């Protein structure tokens, strides 16, 4: 990224952005807002479509693996699916949860998706027919996040301090992972499904063998709640971020740990790896987005939101040429990772940040 600039496009919308995602083919960006609106941005034409769907707020948005459909969920207990390139028509409504739906995730092959809710359940759905295929019960508190692994494995994280691993093909519980002392805030499968990493409000990150149900190791490197943990596509590196503003990294293969570094001046809300796993991005309550190389103590570049408003969510494009982020201000902030002329912003009219 050396010698490049970031060109920033600001698209202002009402409300606060809760979730953002690139389509797998990189052609679309979808963002969910606490106003209940989902906005879809088309990079080629730099235009947006808006869908006013969720009463009480939209919490999460994601694309199907083939980029043809969008799923969103909200505080109205509902899940919506529509064709990603059709302006108004909802393809299907999915109803069954009785409390806020926090997250939806497609399986890797797109033949099913899962949803998790404040009603303590995880539901498995057929996106083609709209039918609920199974209701997974067992958590004793709200289920707020999930991760799909290979071969139909699904991990669900709960405020009951446990993670449950499900076989969505056999529609059965595989293991209950116990060890965290407080709410589990995130989890992520390795690409082989042999490892699962999790984060918690107990300040720890755990590495699990999900099929055996055993904890491989526990790391207590943060001084406060761990917001999120991710593992890169090659399953070589783990990064976690905390509300104390710190970032922690570990090389899975060598076991080398990097001391937690002060990445931001306020809580870090999200972290995502680039597709090739060589860099990652963090966003914070301090209103900045930072891009990091693995093992680095300083970011490649640090970018600011309008008025330094808090940033809640971020995503890399699949090809790694764009970043999108958003939060309190309502802006969809999109940075192009492309070379531009040294004398300005290439005539684009967008703000630039030189990466040294």
Phi, psi and omega in degrees: 000354181299139178083005178256166172237159175256127174260129186250133175246126179256122174241110187270131175226158180287146177091185181251137179281128181258333185204146178216149181208143167272145171292150181302334177271000176077006186271346186220154171234133176240141181223137180255139186238154179290353174278353183096354182273143169245125179255139177240125182253134179254105184302324184296322181255353182053044177238162179236151169243147183234141181234115181263096193236320191256119174286130179092353176120142174263135186256331188204150178217144179206160179254153171291157181303333179268004177069008184276339185228154176241138172245141171222158178220161186205185181286352177275010178073010187248160173236136180239141173230133175216161177295132189293340182244019175249134193287325191231332192276120171287129180285315181209148167254140178239115183235146181165325175293150182249358175221180182314132173266120188269328186204151173228142181219129172284148168292164185297331179266357176076007182278350179205164170218158181243153176226150178228154195213164171294349178278008174079009182244160168243131179245143178249131189235152170265112184291340180281316183263340184085003184280145171279117185278330182193151173243118180265119181243158179146326175296147182252008176210179183306141175255119192246345180203162184213166171215128173272135174249184177291161177058030172080010176287142178225130175251134178240138184247141188225161172288356175277007176076012179242163171239133176246134179254125185243147169262106185283345174284311179276349180056054181214160176284134177263305181209155168251123181261112183243141180164326174293151183257346180221188182313135173272123189263339179194163172207158184204127176281149165288166184293338178269345183082003182281337180234150172226131176251147181219156177231160187209162173288358175275011176076010185246159168241133179239147175244127188240153161265099192295326182286326179276339181079019183253150177270120181285319180194158177232135181236128183241070187259348180258153181267354181213189184310138175268118185289318187196151172227142179225156174234138186285169188301326181278358180060033181258336186221143176245138174229133175234153180227155189226162175289349175277004177085006183260159178235136178235139181230149174213138171274118186294319186288316182272339184081003181291130176251147175253133180305142178303131182247152180281094185277329182216162181275348177224184184306139174265126187262335185207155175212139178216142173275151167290165185300324180275355175076010184273335179224163176219161182236143177234148175229151193219163171298341180282001176085011180243154172244133181234141179248131188232144166271151180300132179083355183280151177262345179232145180289153172297318180204149176234127185239150185245146173279163176303130179061018181056034176292147183305140175253135185251332191211154182204164178200146169269147169289156184302324181273356176079016182260355179222153171235143174229143179208164178190172181181232190298322186288339183090350178293142161270110183260117184237122178249130175269126178268070183225150177295139174227169184299146182291340186270011178161217186252028174070018180079009184279340184080009180257157177287153183231154174224118182285134174261122182269000000 
